[in-house]
Amino acid sequence: MPLSEEEQRILRQIEEQLQSDQRFANAVSSSGLYRHSARTLRWAIAGLVVGLGLLVLALQVHYLLAFLAFLGMLACLLVIERTARAMGRAGIADVAATMRRHRSNASSRLRRKG
């Protein structure tokens, strides 16, 4: 069933408003879709590295303390696995491409300054 003239006009207005809304465009852009998941991954990886350091240090103090550090590392690994699975291949590839773009932009800015 085709849209009436009034419905088409309203639809055009909505499209124009969405095209001019920069905050909405950033939220649904390919990098914006996975921003929260990428942040969660970064924190979980940082927690894993800190947990490894605590594990090594705690082994010198007491084995139960080391076991708690191991459990913390295990929790971080679980978060990493679930987040990566939720993002899927497309999300991980998109985040990696965004990181490469930011890295190349930063290096070109450094070359211009130097």
N, C-alpha and C positions, 0 to 999 in steps of 0.2 A: 504494500500500500504506500503510495508516494506521500511525501510530506506536503502540507499546505504551505502557502506563501508565508503565513505568519510563523509557522514552525521553522521554515528555512531561514527566515530573518533572525529568529532567536538563536538558532544553531550557529549562524555566521557571527553573531555578537559574542557568543560564548567562545568560539574559536579565536576571535580577535583578542578577547580578554586573556585567554590562556597563552597566546603567543607573546603578549606583552608582559606577562607576569614572570619576572626573572627568578624569583624565589621558587616558584613551582617548577620552572624549567631546570633549575639546579637539582631539585629534589628527585625528579624523574629522569635526569640524564643518566647515562650508563655509569658514570663514576658515582653519582649520588645514590643509586640503588643499593650498592654494596658498601657504602661508607661505614655504616654501623658494624657490619660483619668484619670488615677489615680492621676496624678499631678493636673489636673484641679479639681478633686473632693476634694483633700486636701485643695486647695486654697479656694474653694467655702465653705467648711465646716468652715475653719478659718474665712472667711468673715461673715458667719452666726453667729458665736460666738462673733466676734467683733461687729457686728450689734446689737446683743442682749444687749451687754454691753452699747453701745451707746444709745440704746433705753431707758434703765433704767436711764442712766444719763440725757438724753434729756427730759425725762418726768418731771424732777425737774426744767428744765429751761423754755421750751416752748413746747406746744403741736404740733406745726408745725415742729419743729426740730425733735421731736419724730416720727412724721409721715414720715419724710424723712429717718430716720434710719429704720423704718419699711419697707419702699419701698426698701431700700438696702438689707434688709434681704429677702424680697420677690424675688428680683433678684437673690440672691445667691441660694435660694431654686429652682428657675427655672433652673439655671445652673446645680445643683445637679440632678434634675429630668431628664433633657435631657441627661446628661452625663451617668447616670446610665441606662437609657433606651437604649442608643446607645451601651453601653458595653454589656448589656444583662446579663443573669444569668451566662453564661460561663465566661465572662470577669471579673465579680465581684468575682466569685469563684476563678479564677486564680490569681487575685490580692491578695485576702485574703490568699491563699495558699503561695504565694510568701512572704507576710508579716510575716506569721507564720514561714516560713523557716528562714528568716532573724533574727527574734526574737529569735528562738531557737539557731541559730549559735552565736548570740551575747551573749546569756546567757551561752552557753558552753565555750566561750572564757573567760568570766568573771570568771567562776568557775576554769578554768585552771590557771588564773593569781592569784587568791586568795588562 
